[in-house]
Amino acid sequence: MRIHLAAAALAAAAFAAGCAQMTGAKDVRTDIEAQETSVDSDTQESDARTSLGSIENALAEYIKSEQAIPADLDELVPKYLADIPPLDITACGRRTQGVQKYPSTILRGGRVDGARIKGTGLWGYVHDSQRVVIFVDCLKPAANGTPWYQVRGIY
C-alpha cells in the first residue's frame, strides 16, 4: 500500500512540475524567492537595530559608571558588553565584525555627516567632549528609507 502511495505522490509531483512549466509557476517561485529575501532583510535590519541598542546601552552604562567616554568600543568588553556583535546587512556588504573609529570632525550639529564616512559596513564610532555616537557605517538606506548611518538602536 505504501509503495502505491509513494508512486502516486511521485506521479503527482511530476505532473505538477510539468504543469508548472506551462502555467508560469517560475514566476511564482520568483515571487516566493523575493519574499524570502525580504524576510531575510527584515530580520537583518531587526538584528542590527537590536545590536545597536545593546551597544548604546552598554555605552551609557560605561559612561555612567566610569564617568568617562571610552576611547574605543573594546573598552566595553566584557564588563558592559559580552562582545561587539557582528553586523550583517546585505545592502551594506558582507557580514562584518569590528568597529571603524572616526575623528570628531565627522560630526555636524551633533550628527554624523554622511559625506565624511567611508561606508565600511562596520560599526562606526565617534565621540567628542559632548557626545558619543555609535552607528552603522553604511550609506545605503534601511527599509524605511533612512540612511543606515542615521539609524538609532532599539532599547
Secondary structure, 3 states (H helix, E strand, C coil): CHHHHHHHHHHHHHHHHHHHHHHCHHHHHHHHHHHHHHHHHHHHHHHHHHHHHHHHHHHHHHHHHHCCCCCCHHHHCCCCCCCCCCECCHHHCCCECCEEECCHHHEECCEECHHHCCCCCCEEEEECCCCEEEEECCCCECCCCCEHHHCCCCC
